[in-house]
Amino acid sequence: MSITDVVYLPEEPAHDQAIEEINAEAFGPGRFTRAAYKIREGGPHDMALSFVALVDGEVVASVRMTPVGAGEGQAVLLGPLAVRPKHKNVGIGRKLVRIAVEAAEKAGHGLVLLVGDAPYYGPLGFERIPAGQIAMPRPVDPARLLANEIVPGSLAKLIGDVVHADLARQLA
């Protein structure tokens, strides 16, 4: 398999089962205790900003984006990003991130937030969020809170507790 054998498509409901299997394989049962999953419990992800990678018609990777808010700010939370083990290290995950960020920009979002490793996401335009600026609903290593600021000034508005956008609207 080469990177040219991969087809990238917007996520559809028919992909749900395969995506769940990929996430279970990648993150195990402990994934439900993570801060990002707690945020996702507040409402749905944005299907228009979520994508899958297929090889020979099989879903081998996915990325989802969930609308979030904190303070006066709004963003989309990237993740989970997961790739089946036999398809790792060929650039599928990075390509999915680029596609999702481009879709967020086209949709008018000013900021993409994630919890992840800076060495992986840094080359994709993500930088550390200043320590103490935002708070996740469960413990997170502050060095893993990263953002890609599409519109200058968007990150400065994201202050305080990060929640699903549906919940942020209810709290406003």
QUITA-V104355 format. One record per backbone hydrogen bond with DSSP energy under -0.5 kcal/mol. NH is the residue of the N-H (numbers start at 1). CO is the residue of the C=O. E is the energy in kcal/mol with one decimal. If there is no record, write none. Layout:
BEGIN
nh->(NH:NH)
co->(CO:CO)
e->(E:E)
END
This chain:
BEGIN
nh->(5:6:7:9:11:15:16:19:20:21:22:23:24:25:26:27:28:28:31:32:33:34:38:39:40:41:42:43:46:47:49:50:51:52:53:54:55:56:58:60:61:62:63:64:66:68:69:70:72:73:73:75:76:77:78:78:79:82:82:84:87:88:90:95:96:97:98:99:100:101:102:103:104:105:106:107:108:109:112:113:114:116:116:118:120:121:122:124:125:126:127:129:133:135:144:145:146:146:147:148:149:150:150:151:152:154:157:157:158:158:159:159:160:162:163:165:167:168:169:170:171:172)
co->(2:3:54:52:50:12:13:15:16:17:18:19:20:21:22:23:23:24:28:29:30:31:34:35:36:37:39:40:65:45:46:47:63:9:61:7:58:5:55:53:53:82:51:80:77:75:163:73:157:70:157:68:111:66:76:113:64:62:80:60:84:85:87:91:92:93:94:95:96:97:98:99:100:101:102:103:105:104:148:76:146:114:144:116:117:117:118:121:122:121:147:145:130:160:141:142:114:144:127:112:147:110:148:110:150:151:153:154:154:155:70:157:133:135:69:67:164:164:165:166:167:168)
e->(-2.2:-1.2:-2.7:-2.2:-3.1:-2.4:-1.7:-2.6:-2.6:-2.2:-2.5:-2.6:-2.4:-2.4:-2.4:-2.9:-0.5:-1.8:-1.6:-1.2:-1.7:-1.2:-1.8:-2.0:-2.1:-1.2:-1.9:-1.2:-3.6:-0.9:-1.6:-1.2:-2.1:-2.8:-2.3:-3.1:-2.3:-0.5:-2.0:-3.1:-1.2:-2.3:-2.4:-0.9:-1.9:-2.8:-2.4:-1.8:-0.9:-2.2:-1.3:-2.2:-1.8:-3.7:-0.6:-3.2:-3.3:-2.3:-0.5:-3.2:-2.4:-1.5:-0.5:-2.2:-2.3:-2.2:-2.4:-2.5:-2.6:-2.7:-2.4:-2.2:-2.3:-2.4:-2.5:-1.8:-1.5:-2.6:-2.0:-2.9:-2.3:-0.6:-2.6:-0.5:-0.8:-2.5:-2.9:-1.3:-2.2:-1.7:-2.6:-2.6:-2.0:-2.7:-2.5:-1.3:-2.7:-0.8:-2.6:-2.8:-0.6:-1.4:-1.0:-2.3:-0.6:-2.2:-0.8:-0.7:-0.6:-1.3:-1.1:-1.2:-2.7:-2.8:-2.4:-2.7:-0.6:-2.4:-2.3:-1.4:-2.1:-1.3)
END
